[in-house]
């Protein structure tokens, strides 16, 4: 068998061997940009889409023996069976697809709603959890409503589907009535939506147990994001018989769920005995009047017109 002496081997560039510019191989002597037909950002993105939940897959990405992939969350949902070919999944990782994911930069999934941002693949999920363009959840507290959308969509949904009270103006005077108030537990009154300063606000009123004490609570949420919410303030007042309770604060964004606001006690809380005391002395029926107003925080040069509302 012939052997090669390394000292006699010389490395020569292919371009040194092709001196003729017209040589048919000359065009391959320089680096070329190669485009793979049919493979583009969209198809790569689709390749990383879980076939079960349709969300983008993040490591660990699993595959079956036939090469079908799915995300780790859905692997448990399908009871370790491939949703495509029904074969047992086992514990095979698709390392090649994970490497592809590492090299991608993708637009935010809310780009169709206006988000212009583009992120490395692994940063995208973190951004999308707090993206200002992500849809809002329905703020209605009387049911587990799954509707999401932008603010105009949700306002129409609240009006048409939940039949909430819709009012214009920044001041209000509401009367909440309930027979047998001592039997009220976890009760929620109809939501009221106010339109003022070109924005929408939700007034919540409900009864629940705070520890062992039954209480009533009123608070306002802003239909917009947290930054915009800080441009406004509101006050709530309840009273009778020469006494009153006053709450003043900043409305919480509907990004915070109704339950999260309630459980943080960020609003006007009225003990049941006090609420009954305010009910014109009638301890057999709740007759509670809540008044309040919303205003826009402003500089001294700003002028804000306030409209009145009485219901």
C-alpha positions in Angstrom: 0.0 0.0 0.0 1.3 3.4 -0.9 2.0 5.9 1.8 2.0 9.7 1.7 5.0 11.6 3.2 3.6 14.7 4.8 6.7 16.8 4.0 6.0 16.3 0.3 2.5 17.5 0.4 1.9 21.1 -0.6 -1.5 22.9 -0.2 -2.4 24.9 -3.2 -5.4 27.2 -3.6 -7.8 26.2 -6.3 -7.6 29.7 -7.8 -3.9 29.2 -8.3 -4.6 26.2 -10.5 -7.1 28.1 -12.7 -5.3 31.0 -14.3 -7.6 31.3 -17.3 -10.4 33.7 -16.7 -12.6 31.8 -19.2 -12.0 28.5 -17.6 -15.4 26.9 -16.9 -14.5 26.3 -13.2 -13.2 29.8 -12.6 -16.6 31.0 -11.4 -16.6 28.5 -8.5 -13.2 29.7 -7.2 -14.8 32.5 -5.1 -17.3 32.3 -2.3 -20.9 32.3 -3.6 -24.1 33.4 -1.9 -26.4 30.4 -2.2 -30.2 30.7 -1.8 -32.2 27.6 -0.9 -35.3 27.6 -3.0 -38.5 27.5 -0.9 -36.8 28.0 2.4 -37.3 31.4 3.9 -38.0 33.0 7.3 -41.7 32.1 7.1 -41.1 28.4 6.5 -38.4 28.3 9.2 -40.9 29.9 11.6 -43.5 27.4 10.6 -40.9 24.6 11.2 -40.7 25.9 14.8 -44.4 25.9 15.3 -45.8 23.3 17.7 -48.4 21.2 15.8 -50.5 20.9 18.9 -50.7 24.4 20.5 -49.3 26.3 17.4 -47.1 28.3 19.7 -43.4 28.7 18.9 -41.3 25.9 20.3 -38.5 26.5 22.9 -36.0 24.0 24.2 -36.4 21.3 25.0 -37.9 20.5 21.5 -39.0 16.8 21.3 -39.4 14.6 18.4 -40.6 11.1 17.7 -38.7 8.3 15.8 -40.2 9.5 12.5 -38.9 13.1 13.1 -42.1 14.8 14.0 -41.6 17.6 16.6 -43.6 19.2 19.4 -43.0 21.4 22.4 -42.3 20.1 25.9 -45.6 21.4 27.3 -47.7 19.5 24.7 -45.6 16.3 25.2 -47.4 15.7 28.4 -50.8 16.7 26.9 -50.6 14.0 24.2 -49.6 11.3 26.8 -46.2 10.8 25.2 -47.7 9.9 21.8 -46.8 11.7 18.6 -49.9 13.7 17.5 -48.9 13.2 13.8 -48.0 9.5 13.5 -49.2 8.2 16.9 -45.9 6.6 17.7 -44.4 6.7 21.2 -42.3 9.8 21.6 -39.7 8.6 24.1 -37.1 11.2 25.2 -35.6 12.2 21.9 -34.5 15.9 21.6 -34.4 17.6 18.3 -31.0 19.3 18.8 -30.8 20.5 15.2 -34.0 22.4 15.4 -32.9 23.9 18.7 -29.8 25.2 17.0 -31.8 26.7 14.2 -33.9 28.5 16.8 -30.8 30.0 18.4 -29.8 31.7 15.1 -33.2 33.3 14.3 -34.5 36.8 14.9 -38.2 37.0 14.6 -40.9 39.8 14.8 -43.1 40.0 17.8 -46.2 37.9 17.4 -48.2 41.1 17.9 -46.7 42.8 14.8 -50.1 42.7 13.1 -51.4 44.9 16.0 -48.6 47.4 15.6 -45.5 46.2 17.4 -42.4 46.9 15.3 -39.9 45.0 17.4 -37.7 42.1 16.2 -35.9 39.9 18.7 -33.5 37.0 19.0 -35.6 33.9 19.2 -35.1 33.3 22.9 -35.9 36.9 23.9 -39.2 37.0 21.9 -41.2 35.1 24.5 -40.2 37.4 27.4 -41.0 40.5 25.3 -44.4 39.2 24.2 -45.5 38.6 27.9 -45.3 42.4 28.4 -45.7 43.8 24.9 -47.8 47.0 24.9 -49.5 45.9 21.8 -50.8 42.5 23.2 -54.6 42.2 23.4 -56.4 43.1 26.6 -58.6 40.7 28.5 -62.3 41.5 29.0 -62.5 43.4 32.3 -66.0 42.0 33.1 -65.9 40.4 36.5 -69.3 38.7 36.6 -68.1 35.7 34.6 -65.0 33.9 33.3 -65.1 35.7 30.0 -62.3 34.7 27.5 -62.8 37.5 25.0 -59.6 39.5 24.2 -59.0 42.5 21.9 -58.1 46.1 21.7 -60.0 48.8 23.7 -62.6 49.7 21.0 -63.3 46.0 20.6 -63.7 45.4 24.3 -65.9 48.5 24.8 -68.3 47.2 22.1 -68.2 43.7 23.6 -69.0 45.1 27.1 -71.9 47.1 25.7 -73.4 44.5 23.4 -72.7 41.2 25.1 -72.5 42.0 28.8 -75.0 44.8 28.7 -73.0 46.9 31.1 -74.0 50.5 32.1 -72.4 52.9 29.7 -72.0 56.6 30.8 -70.2 59.7 29.6 -68.7 62.0 32.2 -66.1 62.1 35.0 -68.4 62.3 38.0 -70.9 59.8 39.3 -73.5 59.1 42.0 -74.4 55.5 42.2 -76.8 53.8 44.5 -76.3 50.1 45.3 -79.3 48.2 46.7 -79.5 44.6 48.0 -82.1 42.9 50.1 -80.9 40.5 52.8 -77.4 42.0 52.9 -76.2 39.6 55.6 -76.6 36.7 53.1 -74.5 38.4 50.4 -71.2 36.5 49.9 -68.9 37.1 46.9 -71.6 39.2 45.2 -70.8 41.3 42.1 -72.9 44.2 41.0 -73.2 45.3 37.3 -70.1 46.9 35.9 -70.3 50.5 34.9 -68.1 51.9 32.1 -67.3 55.7 32.0 -66.1 57.6 28.9 -64.2 60.7 29.8 -61.0 62.5 28.6 -61.1 60.3 25.5 -60.6 57.2 27.6 -62.7 54.4 29.2 -62.8 53.5 32.9 -64.6 50.6 34.7 -66.2 51.0 38.1 -66.4 47.8 40.2 -68.5 47.2 43.3 -68.8 43.8 45.1 -69.0 42.0 48.4 -66.6 39.3 49.6 -64.9 37.9 52.6 -61.8 39.7 53.8 -60.4 37.1 56.2 -63.4 36.4 58.4 -65.0 39.8 57.9 -67.6 40.4 55.2 -66.9 43.6 53.3 -68.0 45.7 50.3 -65.4 47.2 48.0 -65.4 49.7 45.1 -62.5 50.5 42.8 -61.9 51.8 39.3 -59.8 50.3 36.5 -58.4 52.1 33.5 -59.0 50.6 30.0 -55.4 51.0 28.8 -51.9 50.2 29.8 -50.2 50.8 33.1 -48.3 53.9 32.0 -51.4 55.6 30.7 -53.3 54.8 33.8 -50.8 56.9 35.9 -52.1 60.0 34.1 -55.4 59.8 36.0 -56.7 59.8 39.5 -60.0 59.1 41.1 -61.9 59.5 44.4 -64.7 57.4 45.9 -66.9 58.5 48.8 -69.6 56.8 50.8 -71.4 58.1 53.9 -74.6 59.0 55.8 -75.7 60.2 59.2 -72.9 62.8 59.3 -70.1 60.3 58.6 -68.3 59.4 55.5 -65.4 57.4 54.1 -63.2 58.7 51.3 -60.8 56.8 49.0 -58.4 58.5 46.6 -56.0 56.7 44.3 -54.7 56.0 40.8 -56.8 53.6 38.7 -55.3 50.3 38.0 -54.9 49.2 34.4 -57.1 46.3 33.1 -53.8 44.5 32.5 -54.2 43.7 36.2 -57.1 41.3 36.6 -60.1 42.3 38.6 -59.2 39.6 41.2 -55.7 40.9 41.5 -56.9 44.4 42.2 -59.5 43.2 44.7 -57.0 40.9 46.5 -54.5 43.8 46.8 -57.3 45.8 48.6 -56.5 48.7 46.3 -59.8 50.6 46.6 -62.6 51.7 48.9 -63.3 49.0 51.5 -66.4 49.2 53.6 -67.0 46.9 56.5 -70.5 45.4 56.4 -71.6 46.9 59.7 -70.5 50.3 58.4 -72.2 49.8 55.1 -75.5 49.0 56.9 -75.0 52.0 59.2 -74.7 54.1 56.0 -77.9 52.5 54.6 -80.2 55.2 56.1 -80.4 53.3 59.4 -82.1 50.3 57.7 -80.1 47.3 58.7 -82.3 44.9 56.8 -81.5 46.2 53.4 -78.3 47.6 51.8 -78.9 51.0 50.4 -75.4 52.4 49.8 -74.7 55.5 47.8 -71.2 55.8 46.3 -70.2 59.1 44.7 -66.9 59.9 43.0 -65.0 61.5 40.2 -62.2 60.9 37.8 -59.7 63.6 36.9 -56.6 63.9 34.7 -53.3 64.8 36.3 -52.2 68.1 34.7 -49.7 70.9 34.7 -50.9 74.3 35.8 -51.2 75.5 32.2 -53.5 72.7 31.2 -57.2 73.1 31.2 -59.4 70.0 31.6 -63.2 70.3 31.0 -65.2 68.1 33.4 -68.7 66.9 32.6 -71.2 65.8 35.3 -73.1 62.6 35.5 -75.9 61.6 37.9 -77.4 58.2 37.8 
